[in-house]
């Protein structure tokens, strides 16, 4: 029983870390950009409107957590989603949001981030 609780708590901790990774608007904008396919950092910067250094820092975080992967081609580094399930999770969150948007919008407990 104690072992089951320990595994459950560990799993919840990992799930919380996943949602913290998705919970930052800059990281989420990067992931949304990559839903369309592999891109170099410069294109991600252009599409998200964030600074090069900000995008690079968040890409490093996303890379460390396995939410994105990269490959080098000459001097360029191309990024893509780390797993097809990440894209599916983003897609399903769009669907869920379309159904519960009013409640999320009205929620005073989770204020929008200040950029």
Secondary structure, 3 states (H helix, E strand, C coil): CHHHHHHHHHHHHHHHHHHHHHCCHHHHHHHHHHCCCCEEHHHHHHHHCCCHHHHHHHHHHHHHCCCEEEEEECCEEEEEECCHHHHHHHHHHHHHHHHHHHHHHHCCCCCCCCC
